[in-house]
Amino acid sequence: MCRVYTDTASERNNIMPLSKRAFAEFIGTFWLVFGGCGSAVLAAAFPGLGIGFAGVALAFGLTVLTMAYAIGHISGCHLNPAVSVGLVVGKRFPVSELPAYVVAQVLGGIAGSAVLYVIAKGKDGFSLAGGFAANGYADHSPGSYNFAACLTAEMVLTFMFLMIILGATDLRAPKGFAPIAIGLGLTLVHLIGIPVTNLSVNPARSTGPAVFVGGWALEQLWLFWVAPIIGAAVAGMVYSVFATQPEPSARESMSASA
């Protein structure tokens, strides 16, 4: 049975320490970036056998699905600063814990990119000029979409992703299926958005590759923080319209669903 989140001393004593939950977020975000971006860098363009956009989209979805079952009962499996912000706005997560989660997620994303870089550069001819799965707009959009299109895509797709998360973890939702719905939701938004921006919907995912690519990737990184956070915050506000009772924290929801 899922317990409703209350910020009482007794409830806090039943929750794993914040440091351990943040460490779980680090591991989970490491896996998301290494698995998702790794599929794009290592497997998508493999001659004759590349997995293409569909394979990369599925890889991102599978990272979230697997981590939801692995750490959802520990940290809630946010793996994404925008998700954490959306859950704060939706009153599913305490704002006091937001900084620790965001720092852990960003560091996990950078660590995942670091390991991917070590592997990728082991192949002759590898170059960061290929983009290293970094997100970009205009000249750095895979499909050369302009700034307005990329901004819109990131906000709307993050909004819908958060609506899926909030709905799947609602007390009234079918139990046990939230990780599946969320993983498939992330797959779907990637199928839509990869040609536009390489798809972010996750500032930590964008930061990891950008740190290694540098230059244009760092210059354009701001959009992949601002747009997802706006989309997630709006989703948190919108979903509250459908609430009929206090909702569980993200950690409790994922624990009950796994």
Secondary structure, DSSP 4 states (H G I P E B T S, - for coil): -PPPP---HHHHHTSPPHHHHHHHHHHHHHHHHHHHHHIIIIITT-TTT--HHHHHHHHHHHHHHHHHHHHHHHH----SHHHHHHHHHTTSS-GGGHHHHHHHHHHHHHHHHHHHHHHHTTSTT--GGG-TT----GGGSTT---HHHHHHHHHHHHHHHHHHHHHHTSTTSPTT-HHHHHHHHHHHHHHHHHHHHS--S-HHHHHHHHHHH-HHHHHHTTHHHHHHHHHHHHHHHHHGGG--SPPPPHHHHHHHH-
